[in-house]
Structure formats: C-alpha cells, structure tokens
Amino acid sequence: MGLIENTKHNSDVLLLRIAERLKERFGMEMVLLNRKKSAADHVTDNAITDLKEKADFVISGIGD
C-alpha cells in the first residue's frame, strides 16, 4: 500500500496507524509514504508514477 500524507496535524499518525493495523490483520506492507508540501498542494507527477509502480492501492490521509 502507498500512503499520501498531507502535512495536516496528526495526518501522519493516523496513516501510520492504519498501515500498522492492515499489516497486523492482513499482512499488508507499506511500500511508499509520500508527504505533500502542504495540504493544498497536489501530489506530484513523480509521486503518482512511484505509487502506480509500487503500490496496489493508496490511502490519502487528512488530519486535524
């Protein structure tokens, strides 16, 4: 799985907990964590390419 973290407060904590639970329950591995420059920023084309190549699915997190 790939994770996209948007830099909002607690976004990283939430995403990493979800990834940990998915690993515990289903043996899934996080293969990529992308951190956007800000919540308003888009995911870069390079990051999208990496996610497509390495991850079967992506979780995009928000925080606050």
RAQUI-V462785 format. One line per field, one symbol per residue. burial: + if it has 24 or more other ideal C-beta (glycine too) atoms within 12 Angstrom, else -. Layout:
burial = ???
//
This chain:
burial = ++++++----+---+--++----------+-+++++------+---+---+---+--++++---
//
